[in-house]
């Protein structure tokens, strides 16, 4: 059986912390409907990871990033993205015209899935060691970001004004394009910064990425 390079207590501690934050955030959120829409991924993701952990445990890097991303979503869901206090502080400190917390959320929407998608592709597909691994990882993250924007559009069509806080447009007509650009930048940044440490953790699983551009299979 594959042994994932994580401290044994790390995954349950991270899961417990995320679950506690989720419960607290749901006690008195600014808008219950927006909270449900924002934390849906956390509510669905925690059981999914728990159910698949014995068969497909994740590296500690991926676990930590998923926990941080979950907290970003939970905070945004509790306050709504346009009202997050940290975002107001950034807005004042940088003299911005809007609360930038939703931009941070969309950067994370690319940054964290990039490592998760990379891990899934390395461990389950022929792309290990391929020069196409990084580009296709970025494409997958950008595709998910575009799909999320369509989800926001569908929510607006169904819920009308009730979905305004979920959209967090804040009067910006280019908000959709900014969101996807932030996710794209996040995905590229994650691969540039974390590919090597991610490879080191994967290597402890017995998965050693071959040199990019070379096939990991022997020549025929």
WOMO-V448315 format. One record per backbone hydrogen bond with DSSP energy under -1.0 kcal/mol. CO is the residue of the C=O (numbers start at 1). NH is the residue of the N-H. E is the energy in kcal/mol with one decimal. If there is no record, write none. Layout:
((CO	NH	E) (CO	NH	E))
This chain:
((4	6	-2.6) (7	10	-1.7) (9	13	-2.0) (10	14	-2.8) (11	15	-2.6) (12	16	-2.6) (13	17	-2.5) (14	18	-2.5) (15	19	-2.6) (16	20	-2.6) (17	21	-2.3) (18	22	-2.4) (19	23	-2.3) (20	24	-2.5) (21	25	-2.5) (22	26	-1.3) (24	27	-1.3) (31	35	-2.5) (32	36	-2.3) (33	37	-2.0) (34	38	-2.5) (35	39	-2.6) (39	43	-2.7) (40	44	-2.3) (41	45	-2.1) (42	46	-2.3) (44	48	-1.3) (45	49	-2.6) (46	50	-2.2) (47	51	-2.7) (48	52	-1.6) (52	56	-3.1) (59	63	-2.3) (60	64	-2.6) (61	65	-2.2) (62	66	-2.5) (63	67	-2.0) (64	68	-2.2) (65	69	-2.6) (66	70	-2.3) (67	71	-2.0) (68	72	-2.1) (69	73	-2.2) (70	74	-2.6) (71	75	-2.6) (72	76	-2.1) (73	77	-2.4) (74	78	-2.3) (75	79	-2.2) (76	80	-1.9) (78	30	-3.2) (80	83	-2.0) (84	88	-1.7) (85	89	-2.3) (86	90	-2.2) (87	91	-2.5) (88	92	-2.3) (89	93	-2.9) (90	94	-2.7) (91	96	-2.4) (100	104	-1.9) (101	105	-2.3) (102	106	-1.8) (103	107	-2.2) (104	108	-2.4) (105	109	-1.3) (107	110	-1.0) (107	111	-2.9) (108	112	-2.0) (110	114	-1.4) (112	116	-1.9) (113	117	-3.6) (114	118	-2.1) (115	119	-2.3) (116	120	-2.4) (117	121	-2.8) (118	122	-2.6) (119	123	-2.1) (120	124	-1.6) (121	125	-1.8) (127	130	-2.8) (130	133	-1.5) (132	136	-2.4) (133	137	-1.9) (134	138	-2.4) (135	139	-2.4) (136	140	-2.3) (137	141	-2.0) (138	142	-2.5) (139	143	-2.5) (140	144	-2.2) (141	145	-2.2) (142	146	-2.3) (143	147	-2.4) (144	148	-2.6) (145	149	-1.9) (146	150	-1.7) (147	151	-2.1) (148	152	-2.2) (149	153	-2.0) (150	154	-2.8) (151	155	-2.6) (152	156	-2.2) (153	157	-2.1) (154	158	-2.3) (155	159	-3.1) (156	160	-1.8) (159	162	-1.5) (160	163	-1.8) (161	164	-1.8) (163	167	-2.1) (164	168	-1.9) (169	172	-1.6) (172	175	-1.5) (174	178	-2.6) (175	179	-2.6) (176	180	-2.0) (177	181	-2.3) (178	182	-2.6) (179	183	-2.0) (180	184	-2.3) (181	185	-2.6) (182	186	-2.5) (183	187	-2.4) (184	188	-2.2) (185	189	-2.4) (186	190	-2.4) (187	191	-2.0) (188	192	-2.1) (189	193	-2.4) (190	194	-2.9) (191	195	-1.2) (194	198	-2.4) (195	199	-2.4) (196	200	-2.1) (197	201	-1.8) (198	202	-2.5) (199	203	-2.4) (200	204	-1.0) (202	205	-1.5) (202	207	-2.0) (203	206	-1.9) (211	214	-2.3))
